[in-house]
Amino acid sequence: MKKIKYFFNTHTLRFEKVEVPLRVRLLQLFGYVAASIVTGIVIVIIMFQYIDSPKEKLLRQQNDSYKESYSVIQERVKQLELQMNELESRDNEVYRSIFEADPIPDSARVKEMEAKKEVNLIQNLSNIDLLKNMQGQLNNLSLRMSFQTNSFVEITTMVKNKEKLLRAIPAIQPVSNKNLNRVASGFGYRIDPLYKDYRLHAGLDFAAPVGTPIYATSDGVVQIAGFNTDGYGNKVVINHGYGYQTLYGHMVRVKVRSGQTVKRGEVIGYVGSTGKSTGPHCHYEVIKRGAKVDPVYYFYNDLTPAQFDRMLKAAAANKQSLD
């Protein structure tokens, strides 16, 4: 039952009924509604701040599970990177050095391989960031694995051709020199016999009687055979493949022809004194990837360690060259 309020009117000395204006009632109603709304909003904020909905609980559990899985995968990726670094190191420093092959530069294997952040930092990453981070690392590993696979395929081919490679590397002396007394001049700057000044002597001179056989020091294909006006006289140049060439100069007679395939130890000509020469000898050069190198380091099939030491001393002696 609705309560009716009265007040005592001092002017009329009577109790009169309290009449509330409509405007006041509306204001009271608005205030009640506003207070209810504000109270409701505060309650909702507090609930969302401290109390998860069932869906939020599920999402939070999934997120925690993803982060835990990411930590495990991150650790596995680090292990794989360590294994890749070891493989790449062996590839460059061991496997390829055996075959004298150029190492693969780090830029080819993906130059930018920075160390990743510690696992505790991933707590601040969103799921999208976690996925991008993991995708980047996996792409990095995939690219490095691809280059490493290609490298091992190349090395496998080298292994299959190892015998050919060994047959292609110069490994014996070009003339018979059992007593090691035929080295007349070594590789390096020597006194030129004609101009009497110091010039680079790009090979070894083996003094020997005219007609002494000259041997191919490794398997290959004759590239040049015959007389030349470059100072070598009758000369033979053999291409052995794998970046190796050898040159034999001042022959009295050339036995082979251009394009002919020769084997190590096969006679290719005979000692003479043709071209720019002051006496019968064989001028011998080893050319590796276009650069002339000291031939004294390519007699390992012929010499014992003690003999090699004697050969080094004889070749290093400061003698006048014969050409």
Secondary structure, 3 states (H helix, E strand, C coil): CCCCCEEEECCCCEEEECCCCHHHHHHHHHHHHHHHHHHHHHHHHHHHHHCCCHHHHHHHHHHHHHHHHHHHHHHHHHHHHHHHHHHHHHHHHHHHHHCCCCCCCCCCCCCCCCCCCCHHHHHHCCHHHHHHHHHHHHHHHHHHHHHHHHHHHHHHHHHHCHHHHHHHCCCCCCCCCCCCCCEEECCEEEECCCCCCEEEECCEEEECCCCCEEECCCCEEEEEEEEECCCCEEEEEEEEECCEEEEEEEEEEECCCCCCEECCCCEEEEEECCCCCCCCEEEEEEEECCEEECHHHCCCCCCCHHHHHHHHHHHHCCCCCCC
